[in-house]
Amino acid sequence: MGKRIKDYVFDLAKPIVESYGLELVEVEYQQEGANWFLRVFIDKEDGVDLDDCQNISQEISAQLDIEDPIEDSYILEVSSPGLDRPLKTEEDFQRFTGQTVDISTYAPVEGKRDLQGELLGLVENKIKIKNKEGIIEVPKDKVAKVSLALEF
């Protein structure tokens, strides 16, 4: 298959998820022990429930059975992205502006690979955050992961 499996499944799942008024956050395909897991993370403004996950799972499973793009046997899981939801799209950065985020980078930014701060937004392909050191701009191409910070 020319496309990576997770990209293929993302493109397949996106219209299904959106037809239920939900947002497709992320798709993961990874091996854990002897099993392969295909994980589809969905969200909506007031959070997803079991019915959302079940409906999406059934529809994606049916479509995957028809198209059969994955050679290995796998376990399909559909769930919420959780409290530490990853931020991927421009819409995510707009929606979660003002919230605290954790950023992990491939290379140090201002001497650090792990940063935390209040999200100010995504401007000219740079993620802007504010923390006790001031305002920090992190080039998006240096970012391994951005997620909402867990605050207790």
C-alpha positions in Angstrom: 0.0 0.0 0.0 1.4 3.4 -1.0 -0.1 5.3 1.9 0.8 4.6 5.5 -1.9 2.7 7.2 -2.7 5.4 9.7 -3.0 8.0 7.0 -5.2 5.7 4.9 -7.5 5.1 7.9 -7.6 8.8 8.8 -8.8 9.6 5.3 -11.3 6.7 5.4 -12.6 7.6 8.9 -12.8 11.4 8.6 -16.1 11.6 6.6 -17.7 8.9 8.8 -16.8 10.7 12.0 -17.9 14.1 10.6 -21.2 12.6 9.5 -22.0 12.1 13.2 -21.1 15.7 14.0 -17.8 14.6 15.7 -14.2 15.5 15.1 -11.5 13.0 14.1 -8.5 13.9 16.3 -6.0 11.2 15.6 -5.4 7.7 14.2 -2.6 5.4 15.6 -1.5 2.1 14.3 1.0 0.3 16.4 2.2 -3.1 17.6 2.0 -3.9 21.3 3.4 -7.3 22.2 2.0 -9.8 19.7 -1.1 -7.6 18.8 -1.5 -4.7 16.4 -3.9 -1.9 17.5 -5.7 0.5 15.3 -6.8 3.4 17.5 -9.2 6.1 16.3 -9.6 9.1 18.6 -12.8 11.2 18.3 -14.1 14.3 20.1 -16.8 16.8 20.3 -17.4 20.0 22.3 -19.2 18.3 25.2 -17.2 15.1 25.1 -17.9 11.7 23.5 -19.9 8.9 25.0 -20.1 5.2 24.6 -22.7 5.4 21.9 -20.5 7.8 19.8 -17.6 5.3 20.1 -19.8 2.3 19.3 -21.4 3.9 16.2 -18.1 5.1 14.8 -16.4 1.7 15.5 -19.2 -0.2 13.7 -19.1 2.1 10.6 -15.3 2.2 10.4 -15.1 -1.6 10.9 -17.6 -2.2 8.1 -15.7 0.1 5.7 -12.4 -1.5 6.6 -13.9 -4.9 5.9 -15.0 -3.8 2.4 -11.7 -2.1 1.5 -9.4 -4.5 3.5 -6.3 -2.2 3.5 -4.6 -3.9 6.4 -2.8 -7.2 6.0 -2.2 -8.0 9.7 -4.9 -8.8 12.1 -5.6 -5.9 14.4 -7.8 -4.7 17.3 -9.9 -1.6 16.4 -10.4 0.8 19.3 -12.4 4.0 19.1 -12.3 6.4 22.0 -11.9 10.0 23.3 -8.4 11.5 23.1 -8.5 12.0 26.9 -7.8 15.0 29.1 -4.3 15.4 27.5 -5.7 15.7 24.0 -3.1 16.3 21.3 -3.4 19.5 19.3 -2.8 19.0 15.5 -4.8 21.4 13.4 -5.0 25.2 13.2 -8.5 24.8 14.5 -7.2 23.0 17.6 -4.8 25.9 18.3 -7.6 28.4 17.9 -10.0 26.4 20.0 -7.6 25.8 22.9 -6.0 29.3 23.0 -5.7 30.4 26.7 -5.3 26.8 28.0 -2.1 25.3 29.3 -0.2 23.1 26.9 2.8 20.7 27.0 5.2 20.8 24.1 7.8 18.2 23.3 10.4 19.1 20.6 12.8 17.1 18.4 15.6 19.6 19.2 16.0 22.1 22.1 14.2 25.4 21.9 15.7 28.0 24.3 17.7 25.1 25.8 14.7 22.8 26.5 13.0 19.9 24.8 9.9 20.0 27.0 8.0 23.2 27.5 4.8 24.2 29.2 2.8 27.4 29.1 -0.4 29.2 28.2 -1.2 28.7 24.5 -1.3 32.1 22.8 -1.9 30.6 19.3 -0.3 29.4 16.1 1.2 32.3 14.2 3.2 32.0 11.0 3.9 28.3 11.7 5.1 29.0 15.2 3.4 27.9 18.4 3.4 30.8 20.8 3.2 30.1 24.6 3.6 32.3 27.6 5.2 31.0 30.8 7.3 32.3 33.7 10.2 32.8 31.3 8.1 35.0 29.0 6.7 34.5 25.5 8.3 31.6 23.6 7.8 30.8 19.9 8.3 27.2 19.0 8.7 26.4 15.2 6.1 23.8 14.4 8.6 21.8 12.4 10.6 21.2 15.6 7.5 19.9 17.5 7.2 16.3 18.2 3.9 16.7 20.2 1.6 19.3 21.6 -1.1 18.4 24.0 -3.3 19.9 26.6 -1.6 19.9 30.0 -3.2 17.9 32.8 -3.9 20.3 35.6 -5.0 19.1 39.1 
